[in-house]
């Protein structure tokens, strides 16, 4: 079993939170890097940005 440890800054995550059916969520993706970075990390995390609903006239 492969386990990937993820550490995220809670204050930063709150900037990307959204509400759905009365609950607060943060959606993110974990991606494997082609090769380890300079710190030996093998994965990276991207926050999924929820696009604002646009109003149509």
Buried (B, 14 or more C-beta within 10 A) or exposed (E): EEEEEEEEEEEEEEEBEEEEEEEEEBEEEEEEEEEEEEEEEEBEEEBEEBEEEEEEE
